[in-house]
Amino acid sequence: MKELIERIVHAMVDNPEQVKVDQIFGGNTTVYELRVAKNGIGKVIGKRGSHANAIHTILTAAGVTAQKGRAIVEIVE
């Protein structure tokens, strides 16, 4: 899933080399911390969070819920 997030975000931002995703496991929840350049944060979030919601929907469709857990994507400055 980490690679999936990286591929999606690489296509969205101007500086794809600055995209970094860290995966943190905790119980039934997996947190993906997403770091991008400052000028790319708005592009990743989108208007009213539309891009961030789409990323979460794609993760759900890709099978995160099939693993009987939750996935959270946090965009970190």
DANORGI-V861699 format. One record per backbone hydrogen bond with DSSP energy under -1.0 kcal/mol. CO is the residue of the C=O (numbers start at 1). NH is the residue of the N-H. Records with the same first field share a line. If there is no record, write none. Layout:
CO->NH  NH
//
This chain:
1->5
2->6
3->7
4->8
5->9
6->10
7->11
9->13
15->18
16->19
20->35
22->33
24->31
26->29
28->70
29->26
30->72
31->24
32->74
33->22
34->76
35->20
37->40
40->44
41->45
42->46
45->51  52
46->49
47->50
49->53
50->54
51->55
52->56
53->57
54->58
55->59
56->60
57->61
58->62
59->64
60->63
64->67
65->68
70->30
72->32
74->34
//
